[in-house]
Amino acid sequence: MEKVQQLVQIQEKVNQQQYRLTSHAEQERESDRITREEIEEALLSRQAEVIENYLEDTRGRSCLVLGFAKGESPLHIVCGLGAEMLIIITVYRPDPKQWINWRLRRKTKL
């Protein structure tokens, strides 16, 4: 599926309130002090984009979305695209030491 189509599906589910957070996502949300409103704002933001796809994920097809809340605050949200419900697998504030412009992973030294 094309990334633009994925984002459209994600945004439709958010607009219809057809999503839920896993317990892991709730823990990460609380740890990073991210509100549900910020998650929705980031997923619905004009700058939102699917930056990675995980087609072989054991939890099912999922993707990493970069979105922005409160104007410029970046969030990474891993979304599972279920038939009836969007599953937010995890959410976090990306670490600039690990990401280039929030979209590309920095290469790690082994």
A tleap script that builds the chain and sets N, CA, C and O, in Angstrom:
source leaprc.protein.ff14SB
mol = sequence {
  NMET GLU LYS VAL GLN GLN LEU VAL GLN ILE
  GLN GLU LYS VAL ASN GLN GLN GLN TYR ARG
  LEU THR SER HIE ALA GLU GLN GLU ARG GLU
  SER ASP ARG ILE THR ARG GLU GLU ILE GLU
  GLU ALA LEU LEU SER ARG GLN ALA GLU VAL
  ILE GLU ASN TYR LEU GLU ASP THR ARG GLY
  ARG SER CYS LEU VAL LEU GLY PHE ALA LYS
  GLY GLU SER PRO LEU HIE ILE VAL CYS GLY
  LEU GLY ALA GLU MET LEU ILE ILE ILE THR
  VAL TYR ARG PRO ASP PRO LYS GLN TRP ILE
  ASN TRP ARG LEU ARG ARG LYS THR LYS CLEU
}
set mol.1.N position { 0.844 -1.183 0.000 }
set mol.1.CA position { 0.000 0.000 0.000 }
set mol.1.C position { 0.888 1.245 0.000 }
set mol.1.O position { 1.912 1.286 0.682 }
set mol.2.N position { 0.503 2.215 -0.739 }
set mol.2.CA position { 1.250 3.458 -0.838 }
set mol.2.C position { 1.165 4.232 0.491 }
set mol.2.O position { 0.140 4.216 1.174 }
set mol.3.N position { 2.259 4.900 0.829 }
set mol.3.CA position { 2.334 5.622 2.103 }
set mol.3.C position { 1.252 6.687 2.237 }
set mol.3.O position { 0.716 6.889 3.327 }
set mol.4.N position { 0.929 7.359 1.158 }
set mol.4.CA position { -0.118 8.391 1.214 }
set mol.4.C position { -1.464 7.751 1.545 }
set mol.4.O position { -2.233 8.298 2.335 }
set mol.5.N position { -1.751 6.593 0.942 }
set mol.5.CA position { -3.004 5.890 1.221 }
set mol.5.C position { -3.047 5.418 2.679 }
set mol.5.O position { -4.092 5.473 3.328 }
set mol.6.N position { -1.901 4.954 3.181 }
set mol.6.CA position { -1.840 4.533 4.577 }
set mol.6.C position { -2.197 5.693 5.492 }
set mol.6.O position { -2.991 5.540 6.420 }
set mol.7.N position { -1.609 6.849 5.227 }
set mol.7.CA position { -1.859 8.013 6.068 }
set mol.7.C position { -3.328 8.421 6.009 }
set mol.7.O position { -3.910 8.790 7.029 }
set mol.8.N position { -3.922 8.358 4.839 }
set mol.8.CA position { -5.347 8.687 4.698 }
set mol.8.C position { -6.182 7.746 5.560 }
set mol.8.O position { -7.090 8.195 6.259 }
set mol.9.N position { -5.886 6.449 5.519 }
set mol.9.CA position { -6.619 5.481 6.343 }
set mol.9.C position { -6.435 5.768 7.831 }
set mol.9.O position { -7.394 5.719 8.601 }
set mol.10.N position { -5.206 6.066 8.230 }
set mol.10.CA position { -4.918 6.379 9.633 }
set mol.10.C position { -5.718 7.603 10.064 }
set mol.10.O position { -6.353 7.597 11.119 }
set mol.11.N position { -5.686 8.642 9.254 }
set mol.11.CA position { -6.377 9.875 9.610 }
set mol.11.C position { -7.892 9.690 9.659 }
set mol.11.O position { -8.564 10.302 10.489 }
set mol.12.N position { -8.432 8.850 8.775 }
set mol.12.CA position { -9.865 8.554 8.825 }
set mol.12.C position { -10.231 7.889 10.145 }
set mol.12.O position { -11.228 8.243 10.775 }
set mol.13.N position { -9.415 6.920 10.558 }
set mol.13.CA position { -9.682 6.218 11.819 }
set mol.13.C position { -9.603 7.173 13.010 }
set mol.13.O position { -10.426 7.100 13.923 }
set mol.14.N position { -8.616 8.065 12.998 }
set mol.14.CA position { -8.483 9.028 14.094 }
set mol.14.C position { -9.687 9.960 14.113 }
set mol.14.O position { -10.259 10.207 15.175 }
set mol.15.N position { -10.076 10.476 12.962 }
set mol.15.CA position { -11.237 11.372 12.879 }
set mol.15.C position { -12.514 10.703 13.363 }
set mol.15.O position { -13.385 11.364 13.928 }
set mol.16.N position { -12.632 9.397 13.146 }
set mol.16.CA position { -13.818 8.646 13.561 }
set mol.16.C position { -13.665 8.079 14.979 }
set mol.16.O position { -14.538 7.359 15.465 }
set mol.17.N position { -12.543 8.413 15.637 }
set mol.17.CA position { -12.252 7.904 16.983 }
set mol.17.C position { -12.234 6.378 17.011 }
set mol.17.O position { -12.634 5.769 18.003 }
set mol.18.N position { -11.773 5.762 15.927 }
set mol.18.CA position { -11.685 4.310 15.836 }
set mol.18.C position { -10.234 3.889 16.020 }
set mol.18.O position { -9.623 3.314 15.119 }
set mol.19.N position { -9.698 4.176 17.183 }
set mol.19.CA position { -8.333 3.785 17.481 }
set mol.19.C position { -8.215 3.500 18.969 }
set mol.19.O position { -9.026 3.942 19.783 }
set mol.20.N position { -7.172 2.744 19.289 }
set mol.20.CA position { -6.866 2.485 20.703 }
set mol.20.C position { -5.359 2.391 20.863 }
set mol.20.O position { -4.632 2.098 19.913 }
set mol.21.N position { -4.911 2.643 22.067 }
set mol.21.CA position { -3.499 2.534 22.392 }
set mol.21.C position { -3.255 1.211 23.103 }
set mol.21.O position { -4.038 0.805 23.962 }
set mol.22.N position { -2.170 0.543 22.744 }
set mol.22.CA position { -1.790 -0.669 23.475 }
set mol.22.C position { -1.303 -0.253 24.860 }
set mol.22.O position { -1.064 0.930 25.108 }
set mol.23.N position { -1.157 -1.210 25.750 }
set mol.23.CA position { -0.640 -0.879 27.083 }
set mol.23.C position { 0.785 -0.336 26.974 }
set mol.23.O position { 1.172 0.541 27.747 }
set mol.24.N position { 1.568 -0.849 26.021 }
set mol.24.CA position { 2.924 -0.330 25.807 }
set mol.24.C position { 2.869 1.136 25.376 }
set mol.24.O position { 3.640 1.959 25.871 }
set mol.25.N position { 1.962 1.461 24.459 }
set mol.25.CA position { 1.821 2.844 24.001 }
set mol.25.C position { 1.405 3.750 25.159 }
set mol.25.O position { 1.885 4.879 25.264 }
set mol.26.N position { 0.527 3.271 26.017 }
set mol.26.CA position { 0.114 4.059 27.184 }
set mol.26.C position { 1.305 4.328 28.110 }
set mol.26.O position { 1.465 5.439 28.616 }
set mol.27.N position { 2.136 3.309 28.327 }
set mol.27.CA position { 3.323 3.483 29.177 }
set mol.27.C position { 4.286 4.498 28.578 }
set mol.27.O position { 4.788 5.372 29.284 }
set mol.28.N position { 4.548 4.386 27.274 }
set mol.28.CA position { 5.453 5.321 26.601 }
set mol.28.C position { 4.871 6.733 26.584 }
set mol.28.O position { 5.595 7.715 26.746 }
set mol.29.N position { 3.568 6.822 26.387 }
set mol.29.CA position { 2.892 8.115 26.368 }
set mol.29.C position { 3.062 8.820 27.715 }
set mol.29.O position { 3.392 10.005 27.777 }
set mol.30.N position { 2.833 8.075 28.775 }
set mol.30.CA position { 2.986 8.641 30.114 }
set mol.30.C position { 4.441 8.988 30.403 }
set mol.30.O position { 4.721 10.037 30.984 }
set mol.31.N position { 5.360 8.131 30.009 }
set mol.31.CA position { 6.787 8.355 30.235 }
set mol.31.C position { 7.286 9.628 29.551 }
set mol.31.O position { 8.064 10.388 30.127 }
set mol.32.N position { 6.828 9.855 28.312 }
set mol.32.CA position { 7.246 11.031 27.550 }
set mol.32.C position { 6.304 12.221 27.736 }
set mol.32.O position { 6.463 13.259 27.095 }
set mol.33.N position { 5.329 12.054 28.616 }
set mol.33.CA position { 4.347 13.123 28.904 }
set mol.33.C position { 3.660 13.619 27.633 }
set mol.33.O position { 3.619 14.814 27.339 }
set mol.34.N position { 3.129 12.660 26.903 }
set mol.34.CA position { 2.406 12.950 25.669 }
set mol.34.C position { 0.916 12.761 25.942 }
set mol.34.O position { 0.506 11.729 26.473 }
set mol.35.N position { 0.117 13.744 25.583 }
set mol.35.CA position { -1.327 13.626 25.790 }
set mol.35.C position { -1.977 12.956 24.586 }
set mol.35.O position { -1.402 12.901 23.499 }
set mol.36.N position { -3.169 12.456 24.798 }
set mol.36.CA position { -3.936 11.880 23.689 }
set mol.36.C position { -4.228 12.948 22.638 }
set mol.36.O position { -4.248 12.661 21.441 }
set mol.37.N position { -4.451 14.166 23.089 }
set mol.37.CA position { -4.701 15.264 22.152 }
set mol.37.C position { -3.482 15.499 21.260 }
set mol.37.O position { -3.629 15.772 20.068 }
set mol.38.N position { -2.283 15.395 21.831 }
set mol.38.CA position { -1.064 15.555 21.028 }
set mol.38.C position { -0.942 14.440 19.992 }
set mol.38.O position { -0.525 14.686 18.860 }
set mol.39.N position { -1.303 13.218 20.375 }
set mol.39.CA position { -1.258 12.094 19.437 }
set mol.39.C position { -2.195 12.361 18.271 }
set mol.39.O position { -1.809 12.211 17.112 }
set mol.40.N position { -3.422 12.754 18.575 }
set mol.40.CA position { -4.383 13.043 17.513 }
set mol.40.C position { -3.898 14.203 16.649 }
set mol.40.O position { -3.965 14.134 15.422 }
set mol.41.N position { -3.413 15.263 17.284 }
set mol.41.CA position { -2.928 16.429 16.541 }
set mol.41.C position { -1.778 16.039 15.619 }
set mol.41.O position { -1.727 16.484 14.472 }
set mol.42.N position { -0.854 15.211 16.107 }
set mol.42.CA position { 0.292 14.791 15.302 }
set mol.42.C position { -0.154 13.949 14.109 }
set mol.42.O position { 0.322 14.152 12.992 }
set mol.43.N position { -1.066 13.007 14.343 }
set mol.43.CA position { -1.520 12.142 13.254 }
set mol.43.C position { -2.336 12.909 12.222 }
set mol.43.O position { -2.363 12.541 11.048 }
set mol.44.N position { -2.994 13.963 12.654 }
set mol.44.CA position { -3.839 14.737 11.741 }
set mol.44.C position { -3.133 15.968 11.172 }
set mol.44.O position { -3.706 16.691 10.357 }
set mol.45.N position { -1.896 16.205 11.597 }
set mol.45.CA position { -1.190 17.408 11.152 }
set mol.45.C position { -0.900 17.363 9.648 }
set mol.45.O position { -0.757 16.292 9.058 }
set mol.46.N position { -0.818 18.537 9.055 }
set mol.46.CA position { -0.518 18.623 7.624 }
set mol.46.C position { 0.850 18.042 7.301 }
set mol.46.O position { 1.075 17.556 6.193 }
set mol.47.N position { 1.766 18.092 8.268 }
set mol.47.CA position { 3.121 17.585 8.040 }
set mol.47.C position { 3.242 16.086 8.312 }
set mol.47.O position { 4.315 15.513 8.120 }
set mol.48.N position { 2.166 15.447 8.753 }
set mol.48.CA position { 2.225 14.016 9.070 }
set mol.48.C position { 2.616 13.220 7.827 }
set mol.48.O position { 2.176 13.510 6.714 }
set mol.49.N position { 3.462 12.201 8.053 }
set mol.49.CA position { 3.859 11.336 6.945 }
set mol.49.C position { 4.287 9.973 7.467 }
set mol.49.O position { 4.819 9.851 8.570 }
set mol.50.N position { 4.048 8.966 6.663 }
set mol.50.CA position { 4.527 7.622 6.965 }
set mol.50.C position { 5.990 7.594 6.540 }
set mol.50.O position { 6.309 7.837 5.376 }
set mol.51.N position { 6.888 7.295 7.497 }
set mol.51.CA position { 8.319 7.316 7.165 }
set mol.51.C position { 8.936 5.919 7.098 }
set mol.51.O position { 10.007 5.751 6.515 }
set mol.52.N position { 8.292 4.933 7.675 }
set mol.52.CA position { 8.781 3.551 7.593 }
set mol.52.C position { 7.577 2.608 7.560 }
set mol.52.O position { 6.540 2.883 8.163 }
set mol.53.N position { 7.733 1.506 6.853 }
set mol.53.CA position { 6.730 0.445 6.834 }
set mol.53.C position { 7.333 -0.813 7.429 }
set mol.53.O position { 8.502 -1.126 7.202 }
set mol.54.N position { 6.526 -1.528 8.190 }
set mol.54.CA position { 6.954 -2.783 8.794 }
set mol.54.C position { 6.001 -3.881 8.303 }
set mol.54.O position { 5.047 -4.250 8.988 }
set mol.55.N position { 6.282 -4.382 7.116 }
set mol.55.CA position { 5.394 -5.363 6.497 }
set mol.55.C position { 5.514 -6.739 7.135 }
set mol.55.O position { 4.573 -7.530 7.083 }
set mol.56.N position { 6.660 -7.028 7.734 }
set mol.56.CA position { 6.903 -8.345 8.319 }
set mol.56.C position { 6.766 -8.349 9.845 }
set mol.56.O position { 7.213 -9.293 10.497 }
set mol.57.N position { 6.165 -7.329 10.412 }
set mol.57.CA position { 6.018 -7.229 11.864 }
set mol.57.C position { 5.180 -8.401 12.380 }
set mol.57.O position { 4.138 -8.724 11.809 }
set mol.58.N position { 5.637 -9.030 13.454 }
set mol.58.CA position { 4.906 -10.167 14.020 }
set mol.58.C position { 3.525 -9.767 14.536 }
set mol.58.O position { 2.642 -10.614 14.677 }
set mol.59.N position { 3.342 -8.479 14.817 }
set mol.59.CA position { 2.030 -8.000 15.297 }
set mol.59.C position { 1.090 -7.694 14.149 }
set mol.59.O position { -0.066 -7.336 14.372 }
set mol.60.N position { 1.570 -7.830 12.927 }
set mol.60.CA position { 0.776 -7.493 11.755 }
set mol.60.C position { 1.346 -6.262 11.077 }
set mol.60.O position { 2.256 -5.620 11.600 }
set mol.61.N position { 0.815 -5.941 9.928 }
set mol.61.CA position { 1.281 -4.802 9.148 }
set mol.61.C position { 1.209 -3.527 9.986 }
set mol.61.O position { 0.183 -3.230 10.599 }
set mol.62.N position { 2.309 -2.782 10.001 }
set mol.62.CA position { 2.330 -1.532 10.750 }
set mol.62.C position { 3.267 -0.542 10.067 }
set mol.62.O position { 3.980 -0.880 9.122 }
set mol.63.N position { 3.245 0.684 10.568 }
set mol.63.CA position { 4.088 1.719 9.991 }
set mol.63.C position { 4.435 2.755 11.052 }
set mol.63.O position { 3.760 2.877 12.075 }
set mol.64.N position { 5.503 3.497 10.781 }
set mol.64.CA position { 5.942 4.574 11.656 }
set mol.64.C position { 5.521 5.895 11.030 }
set mol.64.O position { 5.875 6.201 9.891 }
set mol.65.N position { 4.762 6.670 11.789 }
set mol.65.CA position { 4.292 7.970 11.329 }
set mol.65.C position { 5.039 9.057 12.082 }
set mol.65.O position { 5.187 8.997 13.302 }
set mol.66.N position { 5.504 10.046 11.345 }
set mol.66.CA position { 6.051 11.256 11.929 }
set mol.66.C position { 4.959 12.310 11.843 }
set mol.66.O position { 4.425 12.583 10.768 }
set mol.67.N position { 4.639 12.891 12.977 }
set mol.67.CA position { 3.655 13.969 13.010 }
set mol.67.C position { 4.140 15.049 13.959 }
set mol.67.O position { 5.106 14.861 14.699 }
set mol.68.N position { 3.461 16.175 13.925 }
set mol.68.CA position { 3.870 17.299 14.766 }
set mol.68.C position { 2.691 17.788 15.587 }
set mol.68.O position { 1.604 18.029 15.062 }
set mol.69.N position { 2.922 17.930 16.879 }
set mol.69.CA position { 1.913 18.453 17.792 }
set mol.69.C position { 2.375 19.820 18.282 }
set mol.69.O position { 3.567 20.126 18.287 }
set mol.70.N position { 1.434 20.612 18.681 }
set mol.70.CA position { 1.736 21.955 19.195 }
set mol.70.C position { 2.647 22.713 18.234 }
set mol.70.O position { 3.593 23.383 18.648 }
set mol.71.N position { 2.349 22.595 16.968 }
set mol.71.CA position { 3.103 23.330 15.965 }
set mol.71.C position { 4.335 22.622 15.474 }
set mol.71.O position { 4.385 22.199 14.319 }
set mol.72.N position { 5.329 22.484 16.318 }
set mol.72.CA position { 6.610 21.959 15.844 }
set mol.72.C position { 7.170 20.802 16.677 }
set mol.72.O position { 8.308 20.391 16.451 }
set mol.73.N position { 6.423 20.280 17.608 }
set mol.73.CA position { 6.920 19.201 18.461 }
set mol.73.C position { 6.751 17.852 17.757 }
set mol.73.O position { 5.626 17.381 17.589 }
set mol.74.N position { 7.885 17.213 17.334 }
set mol.74.CA position { 7.761 15.960 16.581 }
set mol.74.C position { 7.375 14.781 17.474 }
set mol.74.O position { 7.821 14.671 18.616 }
set mol.75.N position { 6.547 13.915 16.931 }
set mol.75.CA position { 6.187 12.659 17.585 }
set mol.75.C position { 6.335 11.538 16.576 }
set mol.75.O position { 6.036 11.711 15.395 }
set mol.76.N position { 6.795 10.394 17.043 }
set mol.76.CA position { 6.803 9.169 16.254 }
set mol.76.C position { 5.717 8.272 16.820 }
set mol.76.O position { 5.629 8.059 18.029 }
set mol.77.N position { 4.894 7.750 15.920 }
set mol.77.CA position { 3.767 6.925 16.332 }
set mol.77.C position { 3.761 5.680 15.448 }
set mol.77.O position { 3.636 5.780 14.228 }
set mol.78.N position { 3.894 4.513 16.065 }
set mol.78.CA position { 3.823 3.259 15.320 }
set mol.78.C position { 2.366 2.813 15.341 }
set mol.78.O position { 1.767 2.618 16.399 }
set mol.79.N position { 1.813 2.657 14.133 }
set mol.79.CA position { 0.402 2.347 13.973 }
set mol.79.C position { 0.218 0.990 13.308 }
set mol.79.O position { 0.876 0.680 12.315 }
set mol.80.N position { -0.674 0.193 13.859 }
set mol.80.CA position { -1.092 -1.055 13.235 }
set mol.80.C position { -2.388 -0.797 12.497 }
set mol.80.O position { -3.339 -0.254 13.059 }
set mol.81.N position { -2.419 -1.187 11.239 }
set mol.81.CA position { -3.579 -0.900 10.400 }
set mol.81.C position { -4.533 -2.083 10.372 }
set mol.81.O position { -4.514 -2.890 9.443 }
set mol.82.N position { -5.358 -2.175 11.389 }
set mol.82.CA position { -6.356 -3.230 11.432 }
set mol.82.C position { -7.543 -2.884 10.549 }
set mol.82.O position { -7.700 -1.735 10.134 }
set mol.83.N position { -8.366 -3.859 10.265 }
set mol.83.CA position { -9.503 -3.646 9.375 }
set mol.83.C position { -10.527 -2.683 9.982 }
set mol.83.O position { -11.079 -1.834 9.283 }
set mol.84.N position { -10.770 -2.820 11.266 }
set mol.84.CA position { -11.811 -2.006 11.883 }
set mol.84.C position { -11.275 -0.939 12.817 }
set mol.84.O position { -11.946 0.064 13.062 }
set mol.85.N position { -10.084 -1.140 13.338 }
set mol.85.CA position { -9.568 -0.222 14.344 }
set mol.85.C position { -8.092 0.033 14.086 }
set mol.85.O position { -7.351 -0.866 13.688 }
set mol.86.N position { -7.681 1.265 14.319 }
set mol.86.CA position { -6.273 1.632 14.271 }
set mol.86.C position { -5.679 1.312 15.634 }
set mol.86.O position { -6.217 1.722 16.662 }
set mol.87.N position { -4.576 0.585 15.643 }
set mol.87.CA position { -3.903 0.248 16.896 }
set mol.87.C position { -2.626 1.076 16.977 }
set mol.87.O position { -1.756 0.981 16.112 }
set mol.88.N position { -2.523 1.884 18.018 }
set mol.88.CA position { -1.299 2.641 18.242 }
set mol.88.C position { -0.422 1.767 19.128 }
set mol.88.O position { -0.704 1.556 20.308 }
set mol.89.N position { 0.645 1.268 18.524 }
set mol.89.CA position { 1.521 0.301 19.170 }
set mol.89.C position { 2.474 0.987 20.137 }
set mol.89.O position { 2.700 0.505 21.247 }
set mol.90.N position { 3.028 2.106 19.711 }
set mol.90.CA position { 3.871 2.899 20.599 }
set mol.90.C position { 3.893 4.335 20.112 }
set mol.90.O position { 3.555 4.620 18.964 }
set mol.91.N position { 4.289 5.223 20.986 }
set mol.91.CA position { 4.404 6.642 20.679 }
set mol.91.C position { 5.552 7.197 21.510 }
set mol.91.O position { 5.710 6.852 22.681 }
set mol.92.N position { 6.348 8.058 20.892 }
set mol.92.CA position { 7.473 8.632 21.625 }
set mol.92.C position { 7.958 9.910 20.963 }
set mol.92.O position { 7.657 10.185 19.801 }
set mol.93.N position { 8.713 10.681 21.727 }
set mol.93.CA position { 9.371 11.862 21.188 }
set mol.93.C position { 10.736 11.396 20.659 }
set mol.93.O position { 11.553 10.892 21.429 }
set mol.94.N position { 10.985 11.556 19.367 }
set mol.94.CA position { 12.238 11.043 18.809 }
set mol.94.C position { 13.460 11.753 19.371 }
set mol.94.O position { 13.451 12.965 19.587 }
set mol.95.N position { 14.507 10.979 19.603 }
set mol.95.CA position { 15.770 11.483 20.121 }
set mol.95.C position { 16.605 12.025 18.957 }
set mol.95.O position { 16.908 11.281 18.023 }
set mol.96.N position { 16.980 13.309 18.996 }
set mol.96.CA position { 17.756 13.876 17.882 }
set mol.96.C position { 19.104 13.186 17.669 }
set mol.96.O position { 19.691 13.299 16.593 }
set mol.97.N position { 19.593 12.480 18.673 }
set mol.97.CA position { 20.852 11.735 18.518 }
set mol.97.C position { 20.659 10.496 17.640 }
set mol.97.O position { 21.627 9.949 17.111 }
set mol.98.N position { 19.407 10.060 17.490 }
set mol.98.CA position { 19.122 8.851 16.718 }
set mol.98.C position { 18.480 9.130 15.365 }
set mol.98.O position { 18.349 8.228 14.537 }
set mol.99.N position { 18.079 10.386 15.141 }
set mol.99.CA position { 17.335 10.707 13.925 }
set mol.99.C position { 17.904 11.938 13.231 }
set mol.99.O position { 18.339 12.889 13.881 }
set mol.100.N position { 17.894 11.904 11.907 }
set mol.100.CA position { 18.236 13.060 11.080 }
set mol.100.C position { 16.907 13.651 10.629 }
set mol.100.O position { 16.095 12.951 10.022 }
set mol.101.N position { 16.678 14.898 10.910 }
set mol.101.CA position { 15.444 15.633 10.576 }
set mol.101.C position { 14.164 14.848 10.911 }
set mol.101.O position { 13.135 15.026 10.259 }
set mol.102.N position { 14.236 14.001 11.905 }
set mol.102.CA position { 13.136 13.183 12.443 }
set mol.102.C position { 12.667 12.102 11.477 }
set mol.102.O position { 11.784 11.319 11.827 }
set mol.103.N position { 13.239 12.034 10.252 }
set mol.103.CA position { 12.769 11.105 9.236 }
set mol.103.C position { 13.716 9.946 8.953 }
set mol.103.O position { 13.275 8.857 8.587 }
set mol.104.N position { 14.987 10.172 9.118 }
set mol.104.CA position { 15.988 9.163 8.778 }
set mol.104.C position { 16.766 8.756 10.012 }
set mol.104.O position { 17.228 9.600 10.779 }
set mol.105.N position { 16.904 7.449 10.195 }
set mol.105.CA position { 17.689 6.957 11.337 }
set mol.105.C position { 19.166 7.214 11.092 }
set mol.105.O position { 19.676 7.016 9.989 }
set mol.106.N position { 19.835 7.656 12.134 }
set mol.106.CA position { 21.283 7.805 12.045 }
set mol.106.C position { 21.887 6.403 12.069 }
set mol.106.O position { 21.370 5.513 12.743 }
set mol.107.N position { 22.954 6.213 11.351 }
set mol.107.CA position { 23.630 4.913 11.367 }
set mol.107.C position { 24.311 4.759 12.722 }
set mol.107.O position { 24.947 5.683 13.228 }
set mol.108.N position { 24.161 3.572 13.290 }
set mol.108.CA position { 24.767 3.304 14.587 }
set mol.108.C position { 26.134 2.668 14.387 }
set mol.108.O position { 26.347 1.914 13.438 }
set mol.109.N position { 27.049 2.976 15.281 }
set mol.109.CA position { 28.378 2.376 15.226 }
set mol.109.C position { 28.342 1.032 15.928 }
set mol.109.O position { 27.771 0.910 17.011 }
set mol.110.N position { 28.935 0.044 15.331 }
set mol.110.CA position { 28.955 -1.299 15.937 }
set mol.110.C position { 30.240 -1.509 16.690 }
set mol.110.O position { 30.449 -2.574 17.270 }
savepdb mol mol.pdb
quit
